[in-house]
């Protein structure tokens, strides 16, 4: 299974937003790498709260996909 990260620029700030639609998590960062790393951390922490879901998604990397403008 794969998790997807959709990155896009926030129109009101200088932040890049990263969302994982399969899990419903989101985070942000000043660079694409930072946003993706923050999203991975947020997703990992979220999944720790749901042991059954964690088993299913454990170890799945988040693949970056840029949201069209």
MIDO-202720 format. One record per atom (N, C-alpha, C, O): residue number from 1; residue in three letters; atom name; x, y, z. Coordinates in Angstrom, 3 decimals, always signed. Layout:
N
num/residuo/atomo/u/v/w
NUM/ALA/CA/X/Y/Z
...
***
This chain:
69
num/residuo/atomo/u/v/w
1/UNK/N/+0.839/-1.189/+0.000
1/UNK/CA/+0.000/+0.000/+0.000
1/UNK/C/+0.872/+1.236/+0.000
1/UNK/O/+1.982/+1.235/+0.531
2/UNK/N/+0.356/+2.283/-0.599
2/UNK/CA/+1.085/+3.541/-0.659
2/UNK/C/+0.266/+4.650/-0.020
2/UNK/O/-0.965/+4.654/-0.067
3/UNK/N/+0.971/+5.568/+0.565
3/UNK/CA/+0.362/+6.797/+1.056
3/UNK/C/+0.819/+7.929/+0.142
3/UNK/O/+1.960/+7.933/-0.321
4/UNK/N/-0.049/+8.871/-0.114
4/UNK/CA/+0.253/+9.974/-1.014
4/UNK/C/+0.330/+11.281/-0.248
4/UNK/O/-0.481/+11.540/+0.642
5/UNK/N/+1.309/+12.100/-0.598
5/UNK/CA/+1.387/+13.467/-0.066
5/UNK/C/+1.074/+14.417/-1.207
5/UNK/O/+1.686/+14.353/-2.273
6/UNK/N/+0.131/+15.285/-0.974
6/UNK/CA/-0.187/+16.324/-1.950
6/UNK/C/+0.311/+17.633/-1.368
6/UNK/O/-0.160/+18.078/-0.321
7/UNK/N/+1.270/+18.249/-2.053
7/UNK/CA/+1.854/+19.522/-1.605
7/UNK/C/+1.283/+20.667/-2.416
7/UNK/O/+1.070/+20.545/-3.622
8/UNK/N/+1.039/+21.777/-1.746
8/UNK/CA/+0.628/+22.999/-2.443
8/UNK/C/+0.963/+24.201/-1.569
8/UNK/O/+1.065/+24.091/-0.348
9/UNK/N/+1.129/+25.334/-2.211
9/UNK/CA/+1.442/+26.567/-1.494
9/UNK/C/+0.158/+27.148/-0.900
9/UNK/O/-0.877/+27.201/-1.565
10/UNK/N/+0.240/+27.579/+0.353
10/UNK/CA/-0.883/+28.268/+0.983
10/UNK/C/-0.950/+29.671/+0.401
10/UNK/O/+0.033/+30.411/+0.438
11/UNK/N/-2.090/+30.030/-0.129
11/UNK/CA/-2.220/+31.324/-0.812
11/UNK/C/-2.144/+32.524/+0.130
11/UNK/O/-1.941/+33.649/-0.327
12/UNK/N/-2.301/+32.307/+1.428
12/UNK/CA/-2.291/+33.417/+2.376
12/UNK/C/-0.992/+33.517/+3.180
12/UNK/O/-0.773/+34.510/+3.875
13/UNK/N/-0.138/+32.510/+3.094
13/UNK/CA/+1.118/+32.523/+3.857
13/UNK/C/+2.254/+32.080/+2.938
13/UNK/O/+2.034/+31.816/+1.756
14/UNK/N/+3.442/+32.002/+3.472
14/UNK/CA/+4.594/+31.531/+2.703
14/UNK/C/+4.857/+30.044/+2.962
14/UNK/O/+5.923/+29.541/+2.608
15/UNK/N/+3.930/+29.355/+3.557
15/UNK/CA/+4.083/+27.946/+3.903
15/UNK/C/+3.660/+27.049/+2.751
15/UNK/O/+2.806/+27.412/+1.941
16/UNK/N/+4.274/+25.868/+2.693
16/UNK/CA/+3.807/+24.802/+1.816
16/UNK/C/+2.993/+23.847/+2.675
16/UNK/O/+3.417/+23.486/+3.773
17/UNK/N/+1.851/+23.444/+2.195
17/UNK/CA/+0.975/+22.530/+2.909
17/UNK/C/+1.141/+21.146/+2.297
17/UNK/O/+1.222/+21.016/+1.075
18/UNK/N/+1.192/+20.125/+3.122
18/UNK/CA/+1.257/+18.741/+2.664
18/UNK/C/+0.102/+17.985/+3.309
18/UNK/O/-0.082/+18.036/+4.525
19/UNK/N/-0.672/+17.284/+2.486
19/UNK/CA/-1.807/+16.514/+2.971
19/UNK/C/-1.663/+15.058/+2.544
19/UNK/O/-1.162/+14.766/+1.458
20/UNK/N/-2.100/+14.157/+3.400
20/UNK/CA/-2.143/+12.731/+3.081
20/UNK/C/-3.621/+12.346/+2.998
20/UNK/O/-4.252/+12.128/+4.032
21/UNK/N/-4.188/+12.257/+1.789
21/UNK/CA/-5.627/+12.012/+1.659
21/UNK/C/-6.078/+10.638/+2.157
21/UNK/O/-7.220/+10.494/+2.593
22/UNK/N/-5.213/+9.632/+2.102
22/UNK/CA/-5.603/+8.300/+2.558
22/UNK/C/-5.851/+8.254/+4.060
22/UNK/O/-6.712/+7.506/+4.524
23/UNK/N/-5.107/+9.043/+4.820
23/UNK/CA/-5.223/+9.046/+6.277
23/UNK/C/-5.994/+10.264/+6.776
23/UNK/O/-6.681/+10.188/+7.795
24/UNK/N/-5.888/+11.381/+6.069
24/UNK/CA/-6.568/+12.604/+6.483
24/UNK/C/-5.697/+13.531/+7.305
24/UNK/O/-6.201/+14.443/+7.961
25/UNK/N/-4.382/+13.303/+7.275
25/UNK/CA/-3.466/+14.164/+8.025
25/UNK/C/-2.932/+15.273/+7.129
25/UNK/O/-2.947/+15.171/+5.902
26/UNK/N/-2.463/+16.326/+7.770
26/UNK/CA/-1.884/+17.460/+7.048
26/UNK/C/-0.823/+18.107/+7.926
26/UNK/O/-0.859/+18.002/+9.152
27/UNK/N/+0.114/+18.772/+7.280
27/UNK/CA/+1.137/+19.523/+7.985
27/UNK/C/+1.653/+20.592/+7.036
27/UNK/O/+1.118/+20.784/+5.944
28/UNK/N/+2.694/+21.281/+7.466
28/UNK/CA/+3.224/+22.362/+6.641
28/UNK/C/+4.716/+22.505/+6.876
28/UNK/O/+5.269/+21.934/+7.816
29/UNK/N/+5.357/+23.273/+6.012
29/UNK/CA/+6.781/+23.540/+6.144
29/UNK/C/+7.178/+24.659/+5.196
29/UNK/O/+6.412/+25.036/+4.310
30/UNK/N/+8.378/+25.184/+5.390
30/UNK/CA/+8.865/+26.254/+4.522
30/UNK/C/+9.410/+25.707/+3.208
30/UNK/O/+9.462/+26.428/+2.211
31/UNK/N/+9.815/+24.441/+3.198
31/UNK/CA/+10.310/+23.800/+1.981
31/UNK/C/+9.500/+22.525/+1.746
31/UNK/O/+8.799/+22.046/+2.637
32/UNK/N/+9.610/+21.990/+0.537
32/UNK/CA/+8.918/+20.750/+0.211
32/UNK/C/+9.391/+19.613/+1.122
32/UNK/O/+8.590/+18.813/+1.606
33/UNK/N/+10.700/+19.560/+1.344
33/UNK/CA/+11.262/+18.509/+2.189
33/UNK/C/+10.763/+18.623/+3.631
33/UNK/O/+10.423/+17.619/+4.257
34/UNK/N/+10.723/+19.843/+4.150
34/UNK/CA/+10.253/+20.062/+5.519
34/UNK/C/+8.771/+19.710/+5.646
34/UNK/O/+8.364/+19.073/+6.617
35/UNK/N/+7.975/+20.120/+4.677
35/UNK/CA/+6.542/+19.818/+4.713
35/UNK/C/+6.313/+18.312/+4.673
35/UNK/O/+5.463/+17.797/+5.400
36/UNK/N/+7.063/+17.598/+3.830
36/UNK/CA/+6.914/+16.149/+3.725
36/UNK/C/+7.370/+15.456/+5.008
36/UNK/O/+6.710/+14.526/+5.473
37/UNK/N/+8.488/+15.898/+5.585
37/UNK/CA/+8.973/+15.319/+6.841
37/UNK/C/+7.968/+15.565/+7.970
37/UNK/O/+7.709/+14.672/+8.777
38/UNK/N/+7.409/+16.763/+8.025
38/UNK/CA/+6.412/+17.081/+9.055
38/UNK/C/+5.144/+16.252/+8.859
38/UNK/O/+4.524/+15.819/+9.830
39/UNK/N/+4.762/+16.033/+7.597
39/UNK/CA/+3.586/+15.206/+7.312
39/UNK/C/+3.838/+13.762/+7.726
39/UNK/O/+2.956/+13.117/+8.294
40/UNK/N/+5.032/+13.250/+7.447
40/UNK/CA/+5.360/+11.875/+7.841
40/UNK/C/+5.259/+11.730/+9.358
40/UNK/O/+4.698/+10.757/+9.862
41/UNK/N/+5.812/+12.714/+10.084
41/UNK/CA/+5.752/+12.676/+11.551
41/UNK/C/+4.308/+12.757/+12.043
41/UNK/O/+3.908/+11.999/+12.926
42/UNK/N/+3.530/+13.670/+11.477
42/UNK/CA/+2.127/+13.825/+11.894
42/UNK/C/+1.335/+12.554/+11.613
42/UNK/O/+0.504/+12.145/+12.424
43/UNK/N/+1.588/+11.935/+10.474
43/UNK/CA/+0.883/+10.709/+10.103
43/UNK/C/+1.277/+9.568/+11.023
43/UNK/O/+0.413/+8.817/+11.475
44/UNK/N/+2.561/+9.424/+11.310
44/UNK/CA/+3.025/+8.378/+12.227
44/UNK/C/+2.398/+8.538/+13.609
44/UNK/O/+1.934/+7.564/+14.202
45/UNK/N/+2.386/+9.766/+14.117
45/UNK/CA/+1.805/+10.023/+15.439
45/UNK/C/+0.305/+9.738/+15.446
45/UNK/O/-0.217/+9.171/+16.406
46/UNK/N/-0.381/+10.128/+14.388
46/UNK/CA/-1.819/+9.868/+14.281
46/UNK/C/-2.098/+8.365/+14.284
46/UNK/O/-2.989/+7.890/+14.988
47/UNK/N/-1.330/+7.630/+13.493
47/UNK/CA/-1.555/+6.188/+13.380
47/UNK/C/-1.269/+5.439/+14.670
47/UNK/O/-1.848/+4.378/+14.905
48/UNK/N/-0.388/+5.967/+15.511
48/UNK/CA/-0.111/+5.337/+16.803
48/UNK/C/-1.362/+5.251/+17.670
48/UNK/O/-1.458/+4.391/+18.545
49/UNK/N/-2.320/+6.141/+17.427
49/UNK/CA/-3.565/+6.153/+18.196
49/UNK/C/-4.540/+5.069/+17.751
49/UNK/O/-5.522/+4.794/+18.440
50/UNK/N/-4.272/+4.455/+16.602
50/UNK/CA/-5.176/+3.460/+16.028
50/UNK/C/-4.387/+2.199/+15.678
50/UNK/O/-3.969/+2.034/+14.532
51/UNK/N/-4.177/+1.304/+16.654
51/UNK/CA/-3.322/+0.137/+16.448
51/UNK/C/-3.694/-0.725/+15.240
51/UNK/O/-2.799/-1.194/+14.537
52/UNK/N/-4.972/-0.945/+14.981
52/UNK/CA/-5.371/-1.762/+13.828
52/UNK/C/-4.999/-1.083/+12.514
52/UNK/O/-4.533/-1.741/+11.584
53/UNK/N/-5.200/+0.209/+12.436
53/UNK/CA/-4.851/+0.958/+11.231
53/UNK/C/-3.343/+1.018/+11.078
53/UNK/O/-2.829/+0.948/+9.962
54/UNK/N/-2.629/+1.147/+12.189
54/UNK/CA/-1.172/+1.200/+12.152
54/UNK/C/-0.600/-0.066/+11.525
54/UNK/O/+0.342/+0.006/+10.736
55/UNK/N/-1.163/-1.236/+11.871
55/UNK/CA/-0.691/-2.494/+11.292
55/UNK/C/-0.814/-2.469/+9.770
55/UNK/O/+0.068/-2.958/+9.065
56/UNK/N/-1.903/-1.904/+9.268
56/UNK/CA/-2.160/-1.891/+7.839
56/UNK/C/-1.200/-0.953/+7.099
56/UNK/O/-0.727/-1.277/+6.010
57/UNK/N/-0.917/+0.205/+7.693
57/UNK/CA/-0.133/+1.231/+7.010
57/UNK/C/+1.315/+1.309/+7.481
57/UNK/O/+2.093/+2.080/+6.919
58/UNK/N/+1.697/+0.541/+8.489
58/UNK/CA/+3.034/+0.623/+9.062
58/UNK/C/+4.115/+0.425/+8.011
58/UNK/O/+4.078/-0.526/+7.230
59/UNK/N/+5.071/+1.332/+8.005
59/UNK/CA/+6.198/+1.236/+7.090
59/UNK/C/+5.927/+1.737/+5.686
59/UNK/O/+6.818/+1.700/+4.837
60/UNK/N/+4.729/+2.200/+5.426
60/UNK/CA/+4.413/+2.720/+4.094
60/UNK/C/+5.024/+4.106/+3.933
60/UNK/O/+4.753/+5.002/+4.733
61/UNK/N/+5.842/+4.284/+2.911
61/UNK/CA/+6.380/+5.623/+2.667
61/UNK/C/+5.298/+6.522/+2.088
61/UNK/O/+4.345/+6.052/+1.467
62/UNK/N/+5.458/+7.795/+2.298
62/UNK/CA/+4.535/+8.762/+1.711
62/UNK/C/+5.168/+9.268/+0.424
62/UNK/O/+6.263/+9.829/+0.450
63/UNK/N/+4.487/+9.075/-0.700
63/UNK/CA/+4.959/+9.478/-2.003
63/UNK/C/+4.439/+10.869/-2.329
63/UNK/O/+3.246/+11.142/-2.193
64/UNK/N/+5.321/+11.732/-2.752
64/UNK/CA/+4.967/+13.124/-3.021
64/UNK/C/+4.278/+13.272/-4.362
64/UNK/O/+4.717/+12.717/-5.370
65/UNK/N/+3.195/+14.027/-4.356
65/UNK/CA/+2.488/+14.408/-5.575
65/UNK/C/+2.125/+15.877/-5.423
65/UNK/O/+1.541/+16.260/-4.409
66/UNK/N/+2.455/+16.706/-6.401
66/UNK/CA/+2.189/+18.132/-6.313
66/UNK/C/+0.789/+18.429/-6.811
66/UNK/O/+0.382/+17.950/-7.869
67/UNK/N/+0.057/+19.218/-6.049
67/UNK/CA/-1.297/+19.592/-6.415
67/UNK/C/-1.238/+20.586/-7.568
67/UNK/O/-0.478/+21.552/-7.500
68/UNK/N/-2.015/+20.376/-8.618
68/UNK/CA/-2.018/+21.330/-9.734
68/UNK/C/-2.496/+22.711/-9.291
68/UNK/O/-3.373/+22.827/-8.436
69/UNK/N/-1.927/+23.730/-9.865
69/UNK/CA/-2.317/+25.113/-9.501
69/UNK/C/-3.598/+25.522/-10.175
69/UNK/O/-4.066/+26.643/-9.982
***
